[in-house]
Amino acid sequence: MASALFEKLSDLFTTVKAEEEDEPEEEEEKEPEEEEKEPEEEEEEEDEEDLIDPATAIKEACAENHCTTYKAKLDECEERVKSKTKTTETCFEEILDFYHCVDHCAAQEIFKHVK
C-alpha cells in the first residue's frame, strides 16, 4: 500500500514536470545544438540514469515497520470510503498523518546518505 502511494505521488510529480518541459517552444531551436554533444557528456548522462535513490527504500521500510498504526488507520479509512457510493470523505487527514510518520522515521537515515 505504501509503495503504491509513493508511486502515485512520483507519477504525479513526473507528469507535472513533463508538462512544464512541453511548454517552452524554444527547445525546438536548441535541438541542433544538443546533437553536437561530445561523447563525454553523453556518458555522464547515462551514468546519472543508473543512480538509485536510497530514500525510497528507507521510506518503504519505515512505512512497513514503524508506521503500522497510521497505515492501518489509512487502510480502514480507504475501505470505508470505497464501501460508500456517495460520500465527501477523502481520508486526507489519515494520509497526512501517515506521511508525517514516514518522513519523521526516515529523515535521520536519509541524511546519513547525503554527501
C-alpha positions in Angstrom: 0.0 0.0 0.0 2.8 2.4 0.9 4.7 1.7 -2.2 1.5 2.3 -4.2 1.1 5.7 -2.6 4.7 6.6 -3.3 4.3 5.5 -6.9 1.2 7.7 -7.3 3.0 10.7 -5.9 6.0 10.2 -8.1 3.8 9.7 -11.1 2.1 13.0 -10.2 5.4 14.9 -10.0 6.7 13.4 -13.2 3.6 14.4 -15.1 3.8 17.9 -13.8 7.5 18.1 -14.7 6.7 16.7 -18.2 4.0 19.3 -18.7 6.5 22.1 -17.7 9.0 20.7 -20.2 6.5 20.7 -23.0 5.5 24.3 -22.6 8.6 26.2 -23.9 8.9 26.1 -27.7 12.5 27.4 -27.5 13.6 23.8 -27.0 13.0 23.1 -30.7 15.5 25.7 -31.7 18.1 24.2 -29.3 17.9 20.6 -30.8 20.7 21.1 -33.3 23.0 22.1 -30.5 22.1 19.1 -28.5 23.1 16.8 -31.4 26.6 18.3 -31.3 27.2 17.0 -27.7 30.6 15.5 -27.0 30.8 11.8 -26.2 31.9 12.5 -22.6 28.6 14.4 -22.0 26.6 11.5 -23.2 28.4 9.1 -21.0 27.8 11.3 -18.0 24.1 11.4 -18.8 24.0 7.6 -19.0 25.7 7.3 -15.6 23.2 9.6 -14.0 20.3 7.4 -15.1 21.7 4.4 -13.2 21.5 6.2 -9.8 19.0 4.8 -7.4 17.5 7.0 -4.7 18.0 5.3 -1.3 15.2 7.4 0.2 12.6 5.3 -1.5 13.7 2.1 0.1 14.1 3.8 3.5 10.6 5.3 3.4 9.1 1.9 2.4 10.9 0.2 5.3 9.6 2.9 7.7 6.1 2.5 6.3 6.1 -1.2 6.8 7.9 -1.4 10.2 7.5 1.8 12.1 4.2 3.4 10.9 1.9 0.4 11.0 -0.7 2.1 13.2 -1.1 5.0 10.8 -1.1 2.7 7.8 -3.9 0.6 9.5 -6.0 3.8 10.1 -5.4 4.8 6.4 -6.4 1.4 5.1 -9.5 1.4 7.3 -10.5 4.8 6.0 -10.0 3.8 2.4 -12.2 0.7 2.9 -14.8 2.9 4.5 -14.8 5.4 1.6 -14.8 2.7 -1.1 -17.8 1.0 0.5 -19.9 4.1 0.2 -21.3 5.3 -3.0 -21.9 8.9 -2.1 -19.5 10.4 0.4 -17.4 13.5 0.8 -14.8 11.8 3.0 -11.3 11.8 1.5 -9.0 10.3 4.1 -6.8 13.4 3.7 -6.0 13.6 7.4 -5.0 9.9 7.6 -2.8 10.3 4.5 -1.1 13.4 6.1 -0.6 11.5 9.4 0.9 8.5 7.6 3.3 10.6 5.5 4.3 12.6 8.5 5.2 9.4 10.4 7.1 8.0 7.4 9.1 11.3 6.9 9.9 11.6 10.5 11.1 8.0 10.7 13.2 8.2 7.5 14.7 11.6 7.9 17.7 10.7 10.0 18.6 7.6 7.9 18.2 9.5 4.6 20.5 12.3 5.7 23.2 9.7 6.5 23.4 9.1 2.8 23.7 12.8 1.8 27.2 13.7 0.8 
